[in-house]
Amino acid sequence: MTELNQTMKKHTCPTCGGQLVINEARQMYECPFCGVSFDYEYFREDDVLARASRSLRAGEFLSAKDAYDFMLKKEPHNFQALRGRIMVSAKIKTTLVLRQPATYREMKYIPVEQSIDEAIAAASPEHTGYFSKMKELVDTGKAYKEEIRLANVTRGDRRKQYEKIRSYEDRMDDEYFTTKDPWDGEETVQTHPQTVLVSVVLIYLAWCALIALMFGTLNNNPYSKSNTKSSSYTITSFTYTPNISVIVGATSGMSSKEVSRMVENYVYYDAMNSARKDASLSKSESVRLSNSKKWEKEHESDTAVLWSLILIPGIGVLGFAIYTMGKLKTIKRYEEQIMKEEKTVDSISAKISDHEKEANRLKAQINKLYSELVALDPMPEAPTAASK
C-alpha cells in the first residue's frame, strides 16, 4: 500500500462523516455506516479543496477538517487550506461572518488561536499579513466577548443588590403599623410609626386638657372665700346707717336737747348694729368653713379618679412611645442600609456603563479590522445565505 493510501485511510465519508475503510481488492474506499464507496481518484489533490469547501459550507466540519488536513500534509503553505482549517476550528462556514460581533460571543478561542498561530507559522510571506490581521481581529473579538461577559456578570451583581434592597424594604415595611382600609376591607393601609406616635401623643394631650377642665370644675369649692365674698352684704342688708349730714340737716329747727338725744340714739344703734354685724359674720364664717371641709371630703374620691384618668393612660402612652421608638430606630437602620446598597448599585451601574462603552468601541474596532482583513484577502469568498 502506498504512502498516499495510508494517508487517505484517515479520511472520513463526506456523506455521513463516518470513518472510511479501504477495500484493497476493489481499490476503493467504503463507508461502513452508509455503504457509499469512493474510488481513489475521488481524493485527488486538485479536487480536495473544492470538496472541503462544500463540506464546510454544509456545516460538515469533521469532513472539512480531514480534507484540509490531507491537503496541508501535501502542501503545508496552501492559503485556502490554512484558512479553511481556521474556519473549521471556529465552527464557521465562511469568513464573512467575522464581521458580525455575535460570532465572537459563541467562538471557542483556544483551538482558533492555535490554528491561527499555526497558519502564521506555515503561511507564505505574502499571506502572513492576512493571518496576522485575522489574529488581531480574533483577539479583538475575544476582548469584546469578555466585555460582554463582564457586563452580564455585573448586571447579575446589580440584580443581587436590588434584591437586597427589596429585602430591606420588606423588613422596613414590617415595622409600619398596618390597618384595614375603612373603604375597602380587602386592602390594608400602612402608617409610619412616627405618624402614629405623634397622633397618640396629641390625642393624649387633648385628653389631659379635657381632664384638667373637669378637674377645675369639680374642684371649684362653692364654700371657698372667693365664692362667699358677697355674703357679708346679704347679712348686713337689714341694717341701715344714716349719713351724718342727713342728721344734721334733719335737726334744723330742733332744740339742742332734742339734737343731743338724737345723736345719743344714733350712737347707741350704731354700736348695736356693729355688734350684730360682727356676730353674724363670725357665725357665717364658721358655717362656711364647715361646709367647705365637708365638700372637700365628699370630693376627695373625685380628685383621685381624675388623676387616675391622667396617669393610667399616660403610662400606656409612655410604653407605646418606647415601643414605637424601637421601631423608628429599626427603620432608620434599614434606611441607612438601603442608602448604602443604593450607593453600591450606583457604583455597579457605572461599571456596567464602562463595560458597555468598551464593548461598543470593540464592535467598531471589529468592523474596522474586518475591512482591513478583506483588503488583504487574496481569495475573497462569495456571500452565502448564512453570512447575510
Secondary structure, 3 states (H helix, E strand, C coil): CCHHHHHHCCCECCCCCCECEEECCCCEEECCCCCCEEEHHHHCHHHHHHHHHHHHHCCCHHHHHHHHHHHHHHCCCCHHHHHHHHHHHHCCCCHHHHHCHHHHHHCCHHHHHHHHHHHHHHCCHHHHHHHHHHHHHHHHHHHHHHHHHHHHHHHHHHHHHHHHHHHHHHHHHHCCEEEECCCCCCCEEEECHHHHHHHHHHHHHHHHHHHHHHHHHHCCCCCCHHHCCCHHHHHHHHCCCCCHHHHHHHCCCCCHHHHHHHHHHHHHHHHHHHHHHHHHHHHHHHHHHHHHHHHHHHCHHHHHHHHHHHHHHHHHHHHHHHHHHHHHHHHHHHHHHHHHHHHHHHHHHHHHHHHHHHHHHHHHHHHHHHHHHHHHCCCCCCCCHHHC
